[in-house]
Amino acid sequence: MCADARMAIRQVAEMHLDERLEKSREVLGKQIAVGQQKVSSAYNRLWAEMEAMREAQRKRAEEARLQAEKEGRPVDDGKKCKSDTPLL
């Protein structure tokens, strides 16, 4: 081993850089885990809100359809294709 390498190893040991690096890795790992949990939680909340909005939209559409049937109006479910209309 050359003198420069021994001196570098001694300096690392004297300044406890290897211990500091290990502690930094642990802290960083914990912070990453917390961040992943936060992102996962936010994503799950967003997905749940989207599903609730879809369900509310389906319910409103069903209520509108039932009301239209009660009143004898034609039901517009938004599925009518534009190609059904004559071109001329």
C-alpha positions, 0 to 999 in steps of 0.5 A, a space after each residue: 500500500 502506498 503512503 498516500 493511501 495510508 495517509 488517506 485511510 488514517 485521515 478518514 479514521 481520525 475524522 470518523 468520516 466512515 461513521 458519519 457516512 454510515 449515519 448519513 446513509 441511515 438518515 437518508 434511507 429513513 427520509 426516503 422511506 417517509 417520502 415514499 409513504 407520503 407519496 403513496 398516501 397522497 396517491 391513494 387519497 387522490 384515487 379515492 376522491 376520483 372514485 367518489 367523484 365517478 360514483 357521484 357522477 354515475 348516480 347523478 346520471 342515473 337519477 337524471 335518466 329516471 327523471 327523464 323517463 318519468 317525465 316522458 322525455 327522451 333519454 340522452 345518455 351521451 352515448 349517441 354517435 354523431 355518425 347517426 345523423 344524415 350527412 345531407 
